[in-house]
Amino acid sequence: MQGGAGIQRQISVQLTPEQFEQLYLQPGGTAAKGDLAKRFANPTPLGIVSFLLALTPFSCLLMGWQGATSAGALTQVGGYYFIAGLGLTIAGILEWILGNTFPFIVFTSFGGFWLAFGFLLDPSKGVADALGGNTTPEYAKGLAIYLLWWAIVVFIYLLASLRTNMVFVLLFFFLEITFDLLIATYFRIGRGNVAHLESYLKASGAFGFLTTICGWYLLAVLVFGSTGLPIALPVGDLSGFMSGKRKQT
């Protein structure tokens, strides 16, 4: 500065494992090496909100809010592409840059899920028409088998989330049940058994909505924390769960 002494200041913020995990959802509250997290914005809220803005309205459709049906998902194809798919993928790549492995794999994999789901529903792609409609055994069984392996992925994420916080654990727990119910629904359609089909879809939507409640809560925690809003919302830190030291060889 002209006419005075130069002023140079570097601020280093040390986060506790609980604080780091709460902001980045990284199992064990372990920060990656380096200072990228101090220089770049936290991408975790972007991943959470992108996921919520796809699953929340879809869950409402499955539950039949205001007389809506799952067919209304066609109106949300753009959101599946450009909000959920794109937003989650960008958030995942940024988590990878910061060295946060768990959020990276969760966000990018679900970004791919919503892109694929949007492609499946997109009328211009004609996937359902090529199989004779979305109620044919070929379509229903194929989708059920695809969702089955996604349920396995979600179960792995559920186990990994046991090192994060209770809200994240509940989110994956409810999401796992959502996938399980959708799998049962489409296998029933594939076998030609349409009895109680509406009840299965509503149950899927209800557990999907419970998933989003956990997500909206996490989003509030992340956004409030990023702005310094003096509202401390508990998440139930689990960063010390199963943290026994490995034996050195």
MARVOPA-850204 format. One record per residue (C-alpha): x, y, z; residue in three letters. Coordinates in steps of 0.5 Angstrom, whole numbers, padded with zeros to 4 digits, always signed. Example, Ala and Ser with C-alpha at 12.3 -4.5 7.8 and 13.67 -1.06 7.14 Angstrom:
# MARVOPA-850204
+0025-0009+0016ala;+0027-0002+0014ser;
# end
This chain:
# MARVOPA-850204
+0000+0000+0000met;+0003+0007-0002gln;+0004+0011+0004gly;+0004+0006+0009gly;+0007-0001+0011ala;+0004-0007+0007gly;-0001-0012+0010ile;-0001-0019+0008gln;-0005-0024+0012arg;-0006-0031+0011gln;-0012-0034+0015ile;-0012-0042+0017ser;-0018-0045+0019val;-0018-0051+0023gln;-0024-0055+0023leu;-0026-0061+0028thr;-0027-0068+0025pro;-0035-0066+0027glu;-0034-0060+0023gln;-0031-0062+0017phe;-0036-0068+0016glu;-0042-0064+0017gln;-0039-0059+0012leu;-0037-0064+0007tyr;-0040-0071+0009leu;-0033-0074+0009gln;-0033-0081+0013pro;-0029-0080+0019gly;-0029-0073+0019gly;-0022-0073+0015thr;-0020-0068+0011ala;-0016-0069+0005ala;-0009-0067+0005lys;-0007-0060+0002gly;-0011-0053+0003asp;-0016-0053-0003leu;-0022-0053+0002ala;-0020-0047+0004lys;-0019-0044-0003arg;-0025-0047-0006phe;-0033-0046-0005ala;-0036-0053-0002asn;-0039-0056-0007pro;-0043-0061-0002thr;-0049-0057-0002pro;-0050-0056-0010leu;-0050-0064-0010gly;-0055-0064-0004ile;-0060-0059-0007val;-0059-0062-0014ser;-0061-0069-0012phe;-0067-0066-0008leu;-0070-0062-0014leu;-0071-0069-0018ala;-0073-0074-0012leu;-0078-0069-0008thr;-0083-0068-0014pro;-0082-0075-0017phe;-0084-0078-0010ser;-0090-0073-0010cys;-0092-0076-0016leu;-0091-0083-0014leu;-0095-0081-0008met;-0101-0078-0012gly;-0101-0071-0009trp;-0107-0067-0012gln;-0109-0073-0016gly;-0102-0073-0020ala;-0099-0080-0023thr;-0092-0083-0024ser;-0094-0081-0032ala;-0093-0074-0030gly;-0085-0075-0029ala;-0085-0073-0037leu;-0086-0066-0035thr;-0079-0067-0030gln;-0075-0070-0036val;-0071-0063-0037gly;-0070-0063-0029gly;-0067-0070-0029tyr;-0062-0068-0035tyr;-0060-0061-0033phe;-0061-0060-0025ile;-0060-0067-0022ala;-0056-0070-0028gly;-0051-0064-0029leu;-0051-0061-0022gly;-0049-0068-0019leu;-0044-0069-0024thr;-0041-0062-0023ile;-0041-0063-0015ala;-0038-0070-0016gly;-0032-0067-0020ile;-0031-0061-0015leu;-0031-0066-0009glu;-0026-0070-0013trp;-0022-0064-0014ile;-0022-0063-0006leu;-0020-0070-0005gly;-0027-0072-0002asn;-0028-0079-0004thr;-0034-0081-0001phe;-0038-0075-0004pro;-0035-0075-0010phe;-0037-0082-0012ile;-0044-0081-0009val;-0045-0075-0013phe;-0043-0077-0020thr;-0046-0084-0019ser;-0053-0081-0018phe;-0051-0076-0023gly;-0051-0081-0028gly;-0057-0085-0025phe;-0061-0078-0026trp;-0059-0077-0033leu;-0060-0085-0035ala;-0067-0084-0032phe;-0068-0078-0036gly;-0066-0081-0042phe;-0071-0087-0041leu;-0077-0082-0040leu;-0075-0078-0046asp;-0081-0079-0051pro;-0076-0077-0056ser;-0071-0083-0055lys;-0077-0088-0055gly;-0074-0093-0051val;-0081-0095-0048ala;-0084-0095-0055asp;-0079-0100-0058ala;-0081-0105-0052leu;-0088-0104-0054gly;-0090-0099-0048gly;-0088-0098-0041asn;-0092-0104-0038thr;-0090-0109-0042thr;-0086-0115-0038pro;-0079-0113-0042glu;-0079-0106-0040tyr;-0082-0108-0033ala;-0077-0113-0032lys;-0071-0110-0035gly;-0072-0104-0031leu;-0073-0108-0024ala;-0066-0111-0025ile;-0063-0105-0027tyr;-0066-0102-0020leu;-0064-0108-0016leu;-0056-0107-0017trp;-0057-0100-0016trp;-0060-0102-0009ala;-0054-0106-0008ile;-0050-0099-0009val;-0054-0096-0004val;-0053-0101+0001phe;-0046-0100+0000ile;-0047-0093+0001tyr;-0051-0094+0007leu;-0046-0098+0011leu;-0040-0092+0009ala;-0045-0087+0012ser;-0044-0090+0019leu;-0038-0086+0019arg;-0041-0079+0017thr;-0048-0077+0021asn;-0055-0080+0023met;-0058-0076+0018val;-0054-0078+0012phe;-0055-0085+0015val;-0063-0084+0015leu;-0063-0081+0008leu;-0059-0088+0005phe;-0064-0092+0010phe;-0070-0089+0007phe;-0067-0089+0000leu;-0065-0096+0000glu;-0073-0098+0002ile;-0075-0094-0004thr;-0071-0098-0009phe;-0073-0104-0006asp;-0081-0102-0007leu;-0080-0100-0014leu;-0076-0106-0015ile;-0082-0110-0012ala;-0087-0106-0016thr;-0083-0107-0023tyr;-0082-0114-0022phe;-0090-0115-0021arg;-0091-0111-0027ile;-0087-0116-0031gly;-0090-0122-0028arg;-0097-0119-0030gly;-0099-0118-0023asn;-0102-0111-0022val;-0106-0112-0016ala;-0104-0107-0010his;-0100-0103-0015leu;-0102-0097-0013glu;-0100-0098-0006ser;-0093-0100-0008tyr;-0092-0094-0012leu;-0095-0090-0006lys;-0091-0093-0001ala;-0085-0092-0006ser;-0086-0085-0006gly;-0087-0084+0002ala;-0080-0087+0003phe;-0077-0083-0002gly;-0080-0077+0001phe;-0078-0079+0008leu;-0071-0079+0004thr;-0072-0072+0002thr;-0074-0070+0009ile;-0067-0072+0011cys;-0064-0068+0005gly;-0067-0062+0006trp;-0065-0062+0013tyr;-0058-0063+0011leu;-0058-0058+0006leu;-0061-0053+0011ala;-0055-0055+0016val;-0050-0054+0010leu;-0053-0047+0008val;-0053-0044+0015phe;-0046-0047+0016gly;-0043-0043+0010ser;-0046-0037+0011thr;-0045-0037+0019gly;-0052-0036+0021leu;-0052-0038+0028pro;-0057-0043+0028ile;-0054-0050+0030ala;-0058-0056+0028leu;-0055-0063+0030pro;-0054-0068+0025val;-0051-0073+0030gly;-0044-0074+0029asp;-0041-0081+0027leu;-0034-0079+0025ser;-0032-0083+0031gly;-0036-0090+0030phe;-0032-0096+0028met;-0025-0092+0028ser;-0021-0097+0032gly;-0013-0096+0030lys;-0011-0101+0025arg;-0005-0105+0027lys;+0002-0103+0024gln;+0006-0108+0021thr;
# end
